[in-house]
Amino acid sequence: KRMEQEGVIKKYIPVLDYAKLGKGIHALIFVAAEHKADQEQLGKRLLAIPGVLHATIITGGFDLMLEARVGTIDELNALIIKDLRKVQGVEKTQTMIVLEEI
């Protein structure tokens, strides 16, 4: 209780079995923002895309990392090509599929 009172524990969340939800494909999508894009606002717009669960501002060769869950490779392709890459401020993407969570 003390850690809760001190704000160390912010919240409790359920751990979902995404395979049982039909969302067994887990992808990390790295996004390079256009030069003048506001990264925080871009991340918020990308979070509105169905299947995108988290957006994080990062350093290095990319500006944002998205975590996505979908049911099929076709759904992932549509998320990237039809939705994500059409958002104003997205310059390029690189996608990695998670093979196993440890």
C-alpha positions as a Markdown table, in Angstrom:
| # | Residue | x | y | z |
|---|---|---|---|---|
| 1 | Lys | 0.0 | 0.0 | 0.0 |
| 2 | Arg | 2.8 | 2.4 | 0.8 |
| 3 | Met | 4.1 | 2.2 | -2.8 |
| 4 | Glu | 0.6 | 3.0 | -4.1 |
| 5 | Gln | 0.3 | 5.9 | -1.7 |
| 6 | Glu | 3.7 | 7.3 | -2.7 |
| 7 | Gly | 2.8 | 7.0 | -6.4 |
| 8 | Val | 5.4 | 4.4 | -7.2 |
| 9 | Ile | 2.7 | 2.0 | -8.4 |
| 10 | Lys | 0.7 | 4.1 | -10.8 |
| 11 | Lys | -1.9 | 1.5 | -11.8 |
| 12 | Tyr | -2.7 | -2.2 | -12.2 |
| 13 | Ile | -3.4 | -3.5 | -15.7 |
| 14 | Pro | -4.6 | -6.8 | -17.1 |
| 15 | Val | -2.2 | -9.0 | -19.1 |
| 16 | Leu | -4.0 | -10.0 | -22.3 |
| 17 | Asp | -3.6 | -13.2 | -24.3 |
| 18 | Tyr | -3.6 | -11.5 | -27.8 |
| 19 | Ala | -3.7 | -14.9 | -29.6 |
| 20 | Lys | -7.0 | -15.7 | -28.0 |
| 21 | Leu | -8.2 | -12.2 | -29.1 |
| 22 | Gly | -7.3 | -13.0 | -32.7 |
| 23 | Lys | -4.3 | -10.5 | -32.6 |
| 24 | Gly | -1.4 | -12.9 | -32.5 |
| 25 | Ile | 1.0 | -10.9 | -34.7 |
| 26 | His | 3.1 | -8.5 | -32.6 |
| 27 | Ala | 5.0 | -5.9 | -34.5 |
| 28 | Leu | 7.4 | -3.1 | -33.6 |
| 29 | Ile | 7.2 | -0.3 | -36.2 |
| 30 | Phe | 9.9 | 2.4 | -36.2 |
| 31 | Val | 8.8 | 5.7 | -37.7 |
| 32 | Ala | 11.0 | 8.5 | -39.0 |
| 33 | Ala | 9.2 | 11.8 | -38.8 |
| 34 | Glu | 9.4 | 14.6 | -41.4 |
| 35 | His | 11.9 | 17.3 | -40.4 |
| 36 | Lys | 9.3 | 19.8 | -39.0 |
| 37 | Ala | 6.8 | 17.3 | -37.6 |
| 38 | Asp | 5.9 | 17.5 | -33.9 |
| 39 | Gln | 6.8 | 14.1 | -32.6 |
| 40 | Glu | 4.3 | 14.1 | -29.7 |
| 41 | Gln | 1.4 | 15.1 | -31.9 |
| 42 | Leu | 2.5 | 12.6 | -34.6 |
| 43 | Gly | 2.5 | 9.9 | -32.0 |
| 44 | Lys | -1.0 | 10.8 | -30.9 |
| 45 | Arg | -2.3 | 10.6 | -34.5 |
| 46 | Leu | -0.6 | 7.3 | -35.0 |
| 47 | Leu | -2.2 | 5.9 | -31.8 |
| 48 | Ala | -5.6 | 6.5 | -33.4 |
| 49 | Ile | -4.9 | 3.8 | -36.0 |
| 50 | Pro | -6.6 | 0.6 | -35.1 |
| 51 | Gly | -4.1 | -2.0 | -34.0 |
| 52 | Val | -1.5 | 0.5 | -32.7 |
| 53 | Leu | -1.3 | 0.0 | -28.9 |
| 54 | His | 1.7 | 2.1 | -27.9 |
| 55 | Ala | 3.8 | 5.0 | -29.3 |
| 56 | Thr | 7.1 | 6.0 | -27.8 |
| 57 | Ile | 9.5 | 8.8 | -28.7 |
| 58 | Ile | 13.0 | 7.4 | -29.2 |
| 59 | Thr | 16.5 | 8.5 | -30.1 |
| 60 | Gly | 18.7 | 7.1 | -33.0 |
| 61 | Gly | 17.8 | 6.7 | -36.6 |
| 62 | Phe | 14.1 | 6.8 | -36.0 |
| 63 | Asp | 11.9 | 9.2 | -34.0 |
| 64 | Leu | 9.0 | 7.0 | -32.8 |
| 65 | Met | 8.5 | 3.3 | -32.0 |
| 66 | Leu | 5.0 | 1.9 | -32.3 |
| 67 | Glu | 3.8 | -1.4 | -30.9 |
| 68 | Ala | 1.1 | -3.0 | -32.9 |
| 69 | Arg | -1.1 | -6.1 | -32.6 |
| 70 | Val | -2.9 | -7.6 | -35.6 |
| 71 | Gly | -4.4 | -10.9 | -36.6 |
| 72 | Thr | -2.7 | -11.5 | -40.0 |
| 73 | Ile | 0.2 | -10.3 | -42.1 |
| 74 | Asp | -2.4 | -8.8 | -44.5 |
| 75 | Glu | -3.8 | -6.7 | -41.7 |
| 76 | Leu | -0.2 | -5.6 | -40.8 |
| 77 | Asn | 0.4 | -4.7 | -44.4 |
| 78 | Ala | -2.8 | -2.7 | -44.5 |
| 79 | Leu | -2.0 | -0.9 | -41.2 |
| 80 | Ile | 1.4 | 0.1 | -42.6 |
| 81 | Ile | 0.6 | 0.9 | -46.2 |
| 82 | Lys | -3.0 | 2.2 | -46.1 |
| 83 | Asp | -3.0 | 3.9 | -42.7 |
| 84 | Leu | 0.4 | 4.6 | -41.1 |
| 85 | Arg | 2.3 | 5.8 | -44.1 |
| 86 | Lys | -0.5 | 8.1 | -45.2 |
| 87 | Val | -0.4 | 10.1 | -41.9 |
| 88 | Gln | 1.1 | 13.6 | -42.5 |
| 89 | Gly | 4.5 | 13.8 | -40.8 |
| 90 | Val | 5.5 | 10.2 | -41.5 |
| 91 | Glu | 8.7 | 10.1 | -43.7 |
| 92 | Lys | 9.5 | 6.4 | -43.6 |
| 93 | Thr | 8.9 | 3.3 | -41.5 |
| 94 | Gln | 10.7 | 0.1 | -40.6 |
| 95 | Thr | 8.8 | -2.9 | -39.3 |
| 96 | Met | 10.0 | -5.8 | -37.2 |
| 97 | Ile | 7.8 | -8.8 | -36.2 |
| 98 | Val | 8.3 | -10.2 | -32.7 |
| 99 | Leu | 9.0 | -13.9 | -32.9 |
| 100 | Glu | 8.9 | -14.6 | -29.2 |
| 101 | Glu | 8.5 | -12.6 | -26.0 |
| 102 | Ile | 10.9 | -13.6 | -23.2 |
